[in-house]
Amino acid sequence: MLGQWTSWMEQAMAWIEHTGPIGWVWFVIIYTLSCVLFLPGSVLSFGAGAVYGFAGGTLLVSIASVGGALTNFLTTRYLLRGWMERRFARSRKFQALNHVATRDAWRMIILSRISPILPHSLVSCALGLSRVHFWRYIAASWIGFLPISAAYSYAGAVIGSAAKRGIHQGPWAWTIYAAELLITIFVTIWISRAAHKALKSVAPEVVSDESDAL
């Protein structure tokens, strides 16, 4: 299923590239759908950078990420609350997350968005059941999504630039492309690990065993 989803995402990005401003709206819709269905949006994130460049891709991906997080949050809080409460009733991680989100919502939300350990869609659903304030949730989520959005968009912009200029470039150009990608990967891993370490200090019960779901 993931292979089909990735192929469909690539086709969607090719179509979005030629639709102008309407494509921006469709990008947000498709990205939000991927969050609701708990499907990876990395192809879309790379695609946004390749199509719209670093700055445009970062802005679009961060907005779309918040859109997906908001949809899961509101759906859980107002439409599926009873079912979700039963789903998380016996989860010690959810109880810990709810406690920390109430006590230190800003850091908890920002760090959980940067860290790849906790699935973002699942965290959004869990926070929908918590007592965290709506606008605090939105602002903290957007801040937390920015670093990863920037990293994916930059990588996509580099790949897109290389593809558009063609294969017949000199070795120096390809060396620069490779260096940029390696630096991006290194910085992304460093930021993610730092966020995970900070999250573990803020909410050790939530990230005590990464293999366990919420």
Order of alpha helices (4+ residues) and beta strands (2+ residues): alpha-alpha-alpha-alpha-alpha-alpha-alpha-alpha-alpha
